Amino acid sequence: MPHNQIALPPLNNHARTSCKTSQISLLVAGCALGLLSACGGGSSSTASNDTGTGAQTSSSSGSSSSGSSSSSSGSQATGKVYGSMAAASLGIGANLNGAIPFTSTSEWNRDISSDPVDPNSDNLIAAIGVGGHLKSDFGTVWQGAPIGIPYLVVSSSQTKVKITFTDYGDESDAGPYPVSANAPIEGQQISGAAFGGDRHVLVIDKDNNRLYEMGNAYPQPDGSWLASGGAIFNLDGTIARPTAQPGWTSADAAGLPIFPGLVRYDEANGGGIFHALRFTASVTRKAYLPPATHWASSNTDVNRPPMGMRVRLKASYQIPANFSKESKAILQALKTYGMLLADNGSNWYISGAPDSRWNDETLAKEVNSVQGSALEVVKMNGMVAP
């Protein structure tokens, strides 16, 4: 594996109370060697079945005019366009070209750098790991599989197909979904051979500003798909999933969308990351905070983190001047927008999309050098608990 990173294939099963279960990976990053338990996007091996995965190239410039009619897209500044995917390119791992899911007032895009610290922050951070480090759970390719959660951008011409839900149909948004037979699947090798993982499938319809996400997804010979559950998100609105009910899950344990919280190379290497990120923790609480809608634990300890909890990098943390452009963008995003707890998995794992241009060694040396002690919990409001 490039850049001294080693990973074992993840193991995965799903259950109603935990949504995502444990998987084990072995990670060597730079000089560090650790045995880590991971799940629900905390895997160090995720994938696509397309040989082009990782390169942010596309056969289309993605400047379809039909996607520009969103009534809520009008907020634009310094190259950022909120609530409209019209500028996005097409294809696997496509560049969004400044398009940002949801409106500027969405919880995903809100500047939380001045929000008060939660009174229980110290205990919550300690429960996840004060001495632990951030883990960039994305990168290039290892053992034939891209590292991270892949995604696909399509146009309105993409044929919609039937989705059969095997586990959470009562909490899913009914199909059809615009998912092609070769849509990238998390945990699948480029050759097409699956080897585990949560098998997330993320598809963005750029013309209609919709995001379709499935978990544990399997393509069928007739073009349809089997999935444990699925959700449709409105990328042109403030409320991500208007259909969601309290207690509903999604393709993610917390009921959140996955794609908006991914670290992407086009943003990190471009003008910056202007939204919250997604992370996992190994033990969570039987509770959730909006915009999350679901818990995935039976643990009622108030010192354990609830789904949807937002953590940020402390203002006192000085981002080293010699860090790479990409690492600086990631850490600045953690200061300004923070990261939302989205699933059970390895502690402090930050999710991202695979890309051949990531430097795994640099990410391991820089982003992964940040300890839990440099983080704090943003004041929690509106918690839902038994």
Protein Blocks (a to p, Z undefined) as FASTA:
>chain_A
ZZhiacddddddddfklopacddddddehjaccddddeehiacbdcdfbfkgoiacdfbe
hlafklmmpfklmpccehiaghiaklpccdehiaeehpaghifkbmklpcfklgccdfkl
mmmmmmnopkbccdddbdfdeehiacdjddddddfklccdddddfklmmmcccddddddf
klccehiafkopacedjhiacdddfklopacddehiacdfkopacdfbdcdddfkbmblb
lmbcghiacfbfnlpafklmpccfklmmmnopcbdcddddfbdcdddddfbfbdcbfbfb
fkbccehiacdddfklccdfkbcfklmmmmmmmmmnopadfbdcdehiacddddfkbcfk
lmmmmmmmpcfklpccdddehiacZZ
